[in-house]
Amino acid sequence: MVVEARQWQKPQTKEELAEWLRWLPSYIGLLDYQLSIKTLEGVMLVEPGDWVIRGRSGKFYSCKPYIFEAT
């Protein structure tokens, strides 16, 4: 199975942030280096290094790097 995923690092420019927001419509907020996203399980906090995954249904969720690498 192929899924789309991006590893979160706080964008350094407005253009980088705009690209994230185009890709991630379920974005809720950005506080310091943490990103809040809306998922099927509720609001999730994404920390630097975490992966944001778009599932086959188009829904988003976050995944810790060690879990992402293992799967």
C-alpha positions, 0 to 999 in steps of 0.5 A: 500500500502506498500512502502520502506522508511528510515529515514535520519540521517547522517551516522556515519561510512563509512559502514553506508554511503555505505549501504545508497548509495547501497539503494539509487542510485539516490544520488547526494551529501552530504553536512554536514548533508544534502543529495541531491537526484534526484527525478521526481520533480528534486533535493531534499534536505533531512535533518536529520529526513526526510524520503526517500521513494522508491515508487512503480515505484522504484523512490525516493522522500523525505518526512517531518516527520510530513507528513510521520507520518500522512499518 
